């Protein structure tokens, strides 16, 4: 379900490197307890759930509801990994910071240093 506890509620960017603008929207699981992000790829309208009960790749299945996320350009340290031109940066209170990046098949968690 849609949510509005994270900041921002939605964001736009070319997350999958196809040249089209995709959308990321804050969500919660159906029980309303675990926060996450749904990313919709414009090219095929596929929906990718990160968190909200689905594995993130950092051993968790949710994003902290009081955290924040934003779209940031991929820096030189990420471009060699063939990630998209933009990444979702996740900052969570009391939890590791990192990025969500498309690897061509799914979104992966990249721990911030």
Secondary structure by P-SEA (a helix, b strand, c coil): cccccccccccccccccccbbbbbbbbbcccccbbbbbbbbccccbbbbcccccccccccccccccbbbbbbcccccccccccccbbbbbbbccbbbbbbbbcccbbbbbbcc
